[in-house]
Amino acid sequence: QVQLVESGGGLVHPGGSLRLSCATSISIFSLFTMGWYRQAPGKQRELVAQITSGDDTTYDDSVKGRFTISRDSAKNTVYLQMTTLQPEDTAVYYCNAVWGSYENYWGQGTQVTVSS
């Protein structure tokens, strides 16, 4: 059974930084497209950043220049470095792994709260 376990969330002041990690049990991790999504209260889940098997990255406009997604295939782990955090970044952040049409997995989420 595939597992994705997020960590690194917490409470941070505006302007602060956090690094989220998502450790997976995927044996062919390098083949998967990995993504970070977030869901704020009362809002739909949205894609924040994505990294393909070829290390191509995409970002939502709201986080460009502030967030960086990366992956370590030796550790089967994907990261999201978040800087200059703002209150509007407050959400539950979810890790996602996709390969093809049938392999699609989610983590349980980690809370990020940006508040003074």
DSSP file (Angstrom, degrees, kcal/mol; ACC not computed):
  #  RESIDUE AA STRUCTURE BP1 BP2  ACC     N-H-->O    O-->H-N    N-H-->O    O-->H-N    TCO  KAPPA ALPHA  PHI   PSI    X-CA   Y-CA   Z-CA
    1    1 A Q              0   0    0      0, 0.0     2,-0.2     0, 0.0    24,-0.0   0.000 360.0 360.0 360.0 129.5    0.0    0.0    0.0
    2    2 A V        -     0   0    0     22,-0.0     2,-0.4     2,-0.0    24,-0.0  -0.520 360.0-167.9 -75.9 135.4    1.4    3.4   -1.0
    3    3 A Q        -     0   0    0     -2,-0.2    22,-1.7   102,-0.1     2,-0.4  -0.981  13.5-170.8-126.0 137.9    1.9    5.9    1.7
    4    4 A L  E     -A   24   0A   0     -2,-0.4   104,-0.6   102,-0.4     2,-0.6  -0.995  10.5-170.7-123.1 123.0    2.6    9.6    1.5
    5    5 A V  E     -A   23   0A   0     18,-2.7    18,-2.4    -2,-0.4     2,-0.2  -0.942   4.9-159.3-122.4 112.5    3.5   11.3    4.8
    6    6 A E  E     +A   22   0A   0     -2,-0.6     2,-0.3    16,-0.2    16,-0.2  -0.568  17.2 165.0 -87.1 151.9    3.8   15.0    5.0
    7    7 A S  E     +A   21   0A   0     14,-2.2    14,-2.6    -2,-0.2   103,-0.1  -0.965  39.9  68.5-153.9 166.6    5.6   16.9    7.7
    8    8 A G        +     0   0    0     -2,-0.3    11,-0.3     1,-0.3    14,-0.0   0.361  62.3 131.1 104.0  -4.8    7.0   20.3    8.5
    9    9 A G        +     0   0    0     12,-0.1     2,-0.3     9,-0.1    -1,-0.3  -0.191  23.6 116.8 -72.8 172.9    3.8   22.3    8.9
   10   10 A G  E     -d  112   0B   0    101,-0.9   103,-2.8   100,-0.1     2,-0.5  -0.989  62.3 -45.7 161.4-165.8    3.2   24.6   11.8
   11   11 A L  E     +d  113   0B   0     -2,-0.3     2,-0.3   101,-0.2   103,-0.2  -0.858  53.8 169.0-101.4 130.0    2.6   28.2   12.9
   12   12 A V  E     -d  114   0B   0    101,-2.7   103,-2.1    -2,-0.5     3,-0.1  -0.984  32.7-113.5-140.9 150.0    4.8   30.9   11.5
   13   13 A H    >   -     0   0    0     -2,-0.3     3,-2.3   101,-0.2    72,-0.2  -0.446  51.5 -80.6 -77.4 155.0    4.7   34.7   11.5
   14   14 A P  T 3  S+     0   0    0      0, 0.0    72,-0.2     0, 0.0    -1,-0.1  -0.305 121.6  28.0 -54.3 136.9    4.2   36.7    8.3
   15   15 A G  T 3  S+     0   0    0     70,-3.5    69,-0.6     1,-0.3    71,-0.1   0.294  99.6 120.1  90.5  -8.7    7.4   36.9    6.3
   16   16 A G    <   -     0   0    0     -3,-2.3    69,-2.5    69,-0.3     2,-0.3  -0.106  54.5-125.7 -82.5-177.3    8.6   33.6    7.8
   17   17 A S        +     0   0    0     66,-0.2     2,-0.3    67,-0.2    66,-0.2  -0.924  20.4 178.8-132.1 153.1    9.6   30.4    6.2
   18   18 A L  E     - B   0  82A   0     64,-2.2    64,-3.4    -2,-0.3     2,-0.5  -0.980  17.2-145.7-145.3 153.4    8.8   26.7    6.4
   19   19 A R  E     - B   0  81A   0     -2,-0.3     2,-0.3   -11,-0.3    62,-0.2  -0.975  14.9-158.1-122.8 119.7    9.9   23.6    4.6
   20   20 A L  E     - B   0  80A   0     60,-2.7    60,-2.2    -2,-0.5     2,-0.4  -0.702   6.6-162.4 -91.4 145.4    7.4   20.8    4.0
   21   21 A S  E     -AB   7  79A   0    -14,-2.6   -14,-2.2    -2,-0.3     2,-0.4  -0.951   9.4-165.3-125.2 148.0    8.5   17.3    3.3
   22   22 A C  E     -AB   6  78A   0     56,-2.1    56,-1.9    -2,-0.4     2,-0.4  -0.900   8.8-164.9-134.2 104.8    6.5   14.4    1.9
   23   23 A A  E     -AB   5  77A   0    -18,-2.4   -18,-2.7    -2,-0.4     2,-0.3  -0.757  13.1-165.7 -90.8 132.6    8.1   11.0    2.3
   24   24 A T  E     -A    4   0A   0     52,-2.4   -20,-0.2    -2,-0.4     5,-0.1  -0.796  31.1-145.8-120.0 160.8    6.7    8.3    0.1
   25   25 A S        +     0   0    0    -22,-1.7     2,-0.4    -2,-0.3   -21,-0.1   0.156  57.5 132.7-102.3  15.8    6.8    4.5    0.0
   26   26 A I    >   -     0   0    0    -23,-0.3     3,-1.0    50,-0.2    -2,-0.1  -0.554  44.1-161.0 -76.2 121.8    6.7    4.5   -3.8
   27   27 A S  T 3  S+     0   0    0     -2,-0.4     3,-0.2     1,-0.3    -1,-0.2   0.782  93.0  42.6 -74.9 -26.2    9.3    2.2   -5.2
   28   28 A I  T >  S+     0   0    0      1,-0.2     3,-2.1     2,-0.1     4,-0.4  -0.270  74.3 145.2-111.1  44.9    9.3    3.9   -8.6
   29   29 A F  G X   +     0   0    0     -3,-1.0     3,-1.7     1,-0.3    -1,-0.2   0.817  61.2  65.5 -52.4 -39.0    9.2    7.4   -7.2
   30   30 A S  G 3  S+     0   0    0      1,-0.3    -1,-0.3    -3,-0.2    -2,-0.1   0.688  97.7  56.1 -64.3 -16.9   11.3    8.8   -9.9
   31   31 A L  G <  S+     0   0    0     -3,-2.1    22,-0.3     2,-0.1    -1,-0.3   0.636  92.3  92.0 -87.1 -15.1    8.6    8.1  -12.5
   32   32 A F  S <  S-     0   0    0     -3,-1.7     2,-0.6    -4,-0.4    67,-0.2  -0.509  73.1-130.5 -86.4 146.4    5.9   10.0  -10.6
   33   33 A T  E     -E   98   0B   0     65,-3.1    65,-2.5    -2,-0.2     2,-0.4  -0.850  31.8-154.5 -85.3 126.7    4.8   13.6  -11.0
   34   34 A M  E     +EF  97  51B   0     17,-2.6    17,-3.0    -2,-0.6     2,-0.3  -0.844  15.3 179.3-109.7 140.9    4.7   15.0   -7.5
   35   35 A G  E     -EF  96  50B   0     61,-2.7    61,-2.6    -2,-0.4     2,-0.5  -0.963  24.6-142.4-139.5 156.3    2.6   18.0   -6.4
   36   36 A W  E     +EF  95  49B   0     13,-2.8    12,-3.0    -2,-0.3    13,-1.7  -0.986  25.3 179.5-115.1 126.8    1.8   20.1   -3.5
   37   37 A Y  E     -EF  94  47B   0     57,-2.9    57,-2.8    -2,-0.5     2,-0.3  -0.781   8.7-157.4-115.9 163.4   -1.8   21.2   -3.1
   38   38 A R  E     -EF  93  46B   0      8,-2.3     8,-2.9    -2,-0.3     2,-0.4  -0.992   6.4-163.1-142.2 153.4   -3.5   23.3   -0.4
   39   39 A Q  E     -E   92   0B   0     53,-2.1    53,-2.2    -2,-0.3     6,-0.2  -0.949   7.0-162.9-138.8 116.4   -7.0   23.8    0.9
   40   40 A A    >   -     0   0    0      4,-0.4     3,-2.3    -2,-0.4    51,-0.1  -0.597  45.7 -75.3 -91.0 158.3   -8.0   26.8    3.0
   41   41 A P  T 3  S+     0   0    0      0, 0.0    -1,-0.1     0, 0.0     3,-0.1  -0.288 119.1   7.0 -56.2 130.1  -11.3   26.7    5.0
   42   42 A G  T 3  S+     0   0    0      1,-0.3     2,-0.3    -3,-0.1    -3,-0.0   0.515 113.3 100.8  77.8   4.7  -14.3   27.1    2.7
   43   43 A K  S <  S-     0   0    0     -3,-2.3    -1,-0.3     1,-0.0     2,-0.1  -0.800  75.2-102.5-121.5 162.9  -12.2   26.9   -0.4
   44   44 A Q        -     0   0    0     -2,-0.3    -4,-0.4     1,-0.1     2,-0.2  -0.448  45.8 -94.5 -78.3 155.0  -11.5   24.3   -3.0
   45   45 A R        -     0   0    0     -6,-0.2     2,-0.3    -2,-0.1    -6,-0.2  -0.504  49.4-165.7 -67.2 135.8   -8.2   22.4   -3.0
   46   46 A E  E     -F   38   0B   0     -8,-2.9    -8,-2.3    -2,-0.2     2,-0.4  -0.939  23.7-109.4-130.0 150.2   -5.7   24.1   -5.4
   47   47 A L  E     +F   37   0B   0     -2,-0.3   -10,-0.3   -10,-0.2     3,-0.1  -0.616  32.2 174.8 -76.7 129.2   -2.4   23.1   -7.0
   48   48 A V  E     -     0   0B   0    -12,-3.0    12,-2.6     1,-0.4     2,-0.3   0.834  63.3 -12.8 -99.1 -48.3    0.5   25.1   -5.5
   49   49 A A  E     -FG  36  59B   0    -13,-1.7   -13,-2.8    10,-0.2    -1,-0.4  -0.992  56.8-165.4-157.5 152.2    3.5   23.5   -7.2
   50   50 A Q  E     -FG  35  58B   0      8,-2.2     8,-2.0    -2,-0.3     2,-0.4  -0.996   4.0-165.8-144.0 146.3    4.3   20.5   -9.3
   51   51 A I  E     -FG  34  57B   0    -17,-3.0   -17,-2.6    -2,-0.3     6,-0.2  -0.993  16.0-146.3-135.3 129.2    7.5   18.7  -10.4
   52   52 A T    >   -     0   0    0      4,-2.4     3,-1.8    -2,-0.4   -19,-0.1  -0.213  35.3 -96.9 -85.7 177.4    7.6   16.1  -13.1
   53   53 A S  T 3  S+     0   0    0    -22,-0.3   -21,-0.1     1,-0.3    -1,-0.1   0.758 128.6  53.4 -64.6 -23.0    9.8   13.0  -13.4
   54   54 A G  T 3  S-     0   0    0      2,-0.1    -1,-0.3   -23,-0.1     3,-0.1   0.269 121.7-109.5 -93.9  11.4   12.0   15.2  -15.6
   55   55 A D    <   +     0   0    0     -3,-1.8     2,-0.3     1,-0.3    -2,-0.1   0.672  66.0 151.4  69.2  19.9   12.3   17.8  -12.9
   56   56 A D        -     0   0    0      1,-0.0    -4,-2.4     2,-0.0     2,-0.4  -0.673  30.4-154.7 -77.3 137.7   10.2   20.3  -14.8
   57   57 A T  E     -G   51   0B   0     -2,-0.3     2,-0.3    -6,-0.2    -6,-0.2  -0.880  17.4-175.1-120.1 147.3    8.4   22.6  -12.3
   58   58 A T  E     -G   50   0B   0     -8,-2.0    -8,-2.2    -2,-0.4     2,-0.3  -0.979   8.0-166.9-134.9 150.8    5.2   24.7  -12.4
   59   59 A Y  E     -G   49   0B   0     -2,-0.3   -10,-0.2   -10,-0.2     2,-0.1  -0.973  28.2-108.0-136.6 148.3    3.9   27.0   -9.8
   60   60 A D    >>  -     0   0    0    -12,-2.6     3,-1.8    -2,-0.3     4,-0.9  -0.495  38.6-116.9 -66.2 146.7    0.6   28.8   -9.1
   61   61 A D  T 34 S+     0   0    0      1,-0.3     3,-0.4     2,-0.2    -1,-0.1   0.819 111.5  64.3 -57.3 -31.1    1.1   32.5   -9.7
   62   62 A S  T 34 S+     0   0    0      1,-0.2    -1,-0.3     3,-0.0   -14,-0.0   0.676 111.7  33.9 -70.1 -16.1    0.4   33.3   -6.1
   63   63 A V  T X> S+     0   0    0     -3,-1.8     3,-2.4   -15,-0.2     4,-2.3   0.449  82.1 128.6-118.7  -3.1    3.5   31.5   -4.9
   64   64 A K  T 3< S+     0   0    0     -4,-0.9     4,-0.1    -3,-0.4    -3,-0.0  -0.304  81.8  14.7 -57.8 132.9    6.0   32.1   -7.8
   65   65 A G  T 34 S+     0   0    0      2,-0.4    -1,-0.3     1,-0.1     3,-0.1   0.284 125.9  60.8  85.3 -11.3    9.2   33.5   -6.5
   66   66 A R  T <4 S+     0   0    0     -3,-2.4    17,-1.7     1,-0.2     2,-0.3   0.708  97.7  50.9-114.5 -34.2    8.4   32.5   -2.9
   67   67 A F  E  <  -C   82   0A   0     -4,-2.3    -2,-0.4    15,-0.2     2,-0.4  -0.816  59.2-167.0-110.5 147.2    8.0   28.7   -3.0
   68   68 A T  E     -C   81   0A   0     13,-2.4    13,-3.0    -2,-0.3     2,-0.4  -0.986   5.6-157.4-134.9 125.3   10.3   26.1   -4.4
   69   69 A I  E     +C   80   0A   0     -2,-0.4     2,-0.3    11,-0.2    11,-0.2  -0.807  21.7 163.1 -99.0 142.3    9.4   22.4   -5.1
   70   70 A S  E     -C   79   0A   0      9,-1.7     9,-3.1    -2,-0.4     2,-0.3  -0.961  20.9-146.3-150.3 166.1   12.2   19.8   -5.2
   71   71 A R  E     -C   78   0A   0     -2,-0.3     2,-0.5     7,-0.2     7,-0.2  -0.981   7.6-156.9-139.3 150.6   12.6   16.1   -5.1
   72   72 A D  E >>> -C   77   0A   0      5,-3.0     5,-1.9    -2,-0.3     3,-1.0  -0.913   7.2-172.8-126.0 101.5   15.1   13.6   -3.8
   73   73 A S  T 345S+     0   0    0     -2,-0.5     3,-0.2     1,-0.3   -43,-0.2   0.760  84.1  62.7 -69.9 -23.3   14.7   10.3   -5.6
   74   74 A A  T 345S+     0   0    0      1,-0.2    -1,-0.3    -3,-0.1    -2,-0.0   0.801 115.7  32.3 -68.5 -26.9   17.3    8.6   -3.3
   75   75 A K  T <45S-     0   0    0     -3,-1.0   -51,-0.3     2,-0.2    -2,-0.2   0.372 103.7-127.2-108.3   2.0   15.0    9.3   -0.4
   76   76 A N  T  <5 +     0   0    0     -4,-0.6   -52,-2.4     1,-0.2     2,-0.4   0.903  67.9 131.8  52.2  43.8   11.6    9.1   -2.3
   77   77 A T  E   < -BC  23  72A   0     -5,-1.9    -5,-3.0   -54,-0.2     2,-0.4  -0.961  46.2-158.3-133.3 142.1   10.8   12.5   -0.9
   78   78 A V  E     -BC  22  71A   0    -56,-1.9   -56,-2.1    -2,-0.4     2,-0.3  -0.935  15.4-158.6-118.6 146.2    9.4   15.7   -2.3
   79   79 A Y  E     -BC  21  70A   0     -9,-3.1    -9,-1.7    -2,-0.4     2,-0.4  -0.838  14.3-158.8-122.9 157.1    9.9   19.1   -0.6
   80   80 A L  E     -BC  20  69A   0    -60,-2.2   -60,-2.7    -2,-0.3     2,-0.6  -0.890  10.8-161.6-134.8 106.8    8.2   22.5   -0.6
   81   81 A Q  E     -BC  19  68A   0    -13,-3.0   -13,-2.4    -2,-0.4     2,-0.5  -0.785  12.5-167.7 -87.0 122.3   10.4   25.3    0.6
   82   82 A M  E     +BC  18  67A   0    -64,-3.4   -64,-2.2    -2,-0.6     2,-0.3  -0.950   9.7 173.3-118.3 124.7    8.1   28.2    1.4
   83   83 A T        +     0   0    0    -17,-1.7   -66,-0.2    -2,-0.5   -67,-0.2  -0.803  58.9  24.9-124.0 167.3    9.5   31.7    2.1
   84   84 A T  S    S-     0   0    0    -69,-0.6    -1,-0.2    -2,-0.3   -67,-0.2   0.893  83.2-162.3  46.5  48.3    7.9   35.1    2.7
   85   85 A L        -     0   0    0    -69,-2.5   -70,-3.5    -3,-0.2   -69,-0.3  -0.289   7.8-162.8 -65.9 144.5    4.8   33.5    3.9
   86   86 A Q    >   -     0   0    0    -72,-0.2     3,-2.6   -71,-0.1     4,-0.3  -0.852  34.7-105.0-124.5 158.7    1.6   35.5    4.1
   87   87 A P  G >  S+     0   0    0      0, 0.0     3,-1.8     0, 0.0    27,-0.3   0.829 118.5  63.7 -53.8 -32.0   -1.6   35.0    6.0
   88   88 A E  G 3  S+     0   0    0      1,-0.3   -48,-0.0   -48,-0.0    -3,-0.0   0.590  90.0  67.7 -72.0  -7.2   -3.3   34.0    2.7
   89   89 A D  G <  S+     0   0    0     -3,-2.6    -1,-0.3    25,-0.1     2,-0.2   0.518  72.1 120.0 -83.9  -6.0   -0.9   31.0    2.6
   90   90 A T    <   +     0   0    0     -3,-1.8     2,-0.3    -4,-0.3    23,-0.2  -0.424  41.0 105.8 -62.6 125.1   -2.7   29.5    5.6
   91   91 A A  E    S- H   0 112B   0     21,-2.0    21,-2.7    -2,-0.2     2,-0.6  -0.969  76.2 -79.3-178.2 171.4   -4.2   26.1    4.6
   92   92 A V  E     -EH  39 111B   0    -53,-2.2   -53,-2.1    -2,-0.3     2,-0.5  -0.872  47.8-146.3 -89.1 127.7   -3.8   22.4    4.9
   93   93 A Y  E     -EH  38 110B   0     17,-3.1    17,-2.0    -2,-0.6     2,-0.4  -0.836  14.1-164.7-102.4 131.0   -1.1   21.4    2.5
   94   94 A Y  E     -E   37   0B   0    -57,-2.8   -57,-2.9    -2,-0.5     2,-0.4  -0.909  13.2-138.8-118.9 141.2   -1.4   18.0    0.7
   95   95 A C  E     -E   36   0B   0     -2,-0.4    12,-2.1   -59,-0.2     2,-0.4  -0.775  22.3-167.9 -93.7 141.6    1.2   16.0   -1.1
   96   96 A N  E     -EI  35 106B   0    -61,-2.6   -61,-2.7    -2,-0.4     2,-0.4  -0.988  10.5-165.5-134.5 141.4    0.1   14.2   -4.3
   97   97 A A  E     +EI  34 105B   0      8,-2.3     8,-2.7    -2,-0.4     2,-0.4  -0.994  12.4 179.2-128.7 128.4    1.8   11.6   -6.5
   98   98 A V  E     +EI  33 104B   0    -65,-2.5   -65,-3.1    -2,-0.4     2,-0.3  -0.987  11.9 169.0-132.6 137.0    0.6   10.8  -10.0
   99   99 A W  E >>  - I   0 103B   0      4,-2.5     4,-1.4    -2,-0.4     3,-0.5  -0.890  63.1 -38.9-145.2 115.2    1.8    8.3  -12.7
  100  100 A G  T 34 S-     0   0    0     -2,-0.3    -1,-0.1     1,-0.2     0, 0.0  -0.326  99.2 -48.1  69.8-152.1   -0.3    7.7  -15.7
  101  101 A S  T 34 S+     0   0    0      1,-0.1    -1,-0.2    -3,-0.1     3,-0.1   0.613 133.1  36.5 -94.5 -14.8   -4.1    7.4  -15.6
  102  102 A Y  T <4 S+     0   0    0     -3,-0.5     2,-0.9     1,-0.1    -2,-0.2   0.618  92.7  81.7-119.0 -15.5   -4.5    5.1  -12.6
  103  103 A E  E  <  +I   99   0B   0     -4,-1.4    -4,-2.5     2,-0.0     2,-0.3  -0.828  50.3 144.2 -99.7 108.0   -1.8    5.8  -10.1
  104  104 A N  E     +I   98   0B   0     -2,-0.9     2,-0.3    -6,-0.2    -6,-0.2  -0.915  19.0 175.5-148.3 113.7   -2.9    8.8   -8.0
  105  105 A Y  E     -I   97   0B   0     -8,-2.7    -8,-2.3    -2,-0.3     2,-0.3  -0.906  11.1-160.3-128.4 149.7   -2.1    9.1   -4.3
  106  106 A W  E     -I   96   0B   0     -2,-0.3  -102,-0.4   -10,-0.2   -10,-0.2  -0.937  12.7-134.4-127.3 148.8   -2.6   11.6   -1.5
  107  107 A G        -     0   0    0    -12,-2.1  -102,-0.2    -2,-0.3     3,-0.1  -0.327  33.7-105.6 -85.9-179.9   -1.1   12.3    1.8
  108  108 A Q        -     0   0    0   -104,-0.6  -103,-0.1     1,-0.2   -14,-0.1   0.605  62.0-115.1 -86.5 -12.1   -3.1   13.1    4.9
  109  109 A G        -     0   0    0    -14,-0.1     2,-0.4     1,-0.1   -15,-0.2   0.104  16.9-126.6  96.3 151.3   -2.1   16.8    4.9
  110  110 A T  E     - H   0  93B   0    -17,-2.0   -17,-3.1  -103,-0.1     2,-0.3  -0.999  24.2-120.7-136.8 135.7   -0.2   19.1    7.1
  111  111 A Q  E     - H   0  92B   0     -2,-0.4  -101,-0.9   -19,-0.2     2,-0.5  -0.571  22.8-171.3 -81.8 132.5   -1.5   22.4    8.6
  112  112 A V  E     -dH  10  91B   0    -21,-2.7   -21,-2.0    -2,-0.3     2,-0.5  -0.991   5.7-176.3-120.0 122.6    0.3   25.6    7.8
  113  113 A T  E     -d   11   0B   0   -103,-2.8  -101,-2.7    -2,-0.5     2,-0.6  -0.979   8.8-167.5-123.3 124.2   -0.8   28.7    9.7
  114  114 A V  E     +d   12   0B   0     -2,-0.5     2,-0.3   -27,-0.3  -101,-0.2  -0.933  32.3 135.4-112.8 111.7    0.6   32.1    9.0
  115  115 A S              0   0    0   -103,-2.1    -2,-0.1    -2,-0.6   -29,-0.0  -0.997 360.0 360.0-156.7 147.5   -0.4   34.6   11.7
  116  116 A S              0   0    0     -2,-0.3  -103,-0.1  -103,-0.2    -1,-0.1   0.431 360.0 360.0 -91.0 360.0    1.1   37.3   13.9
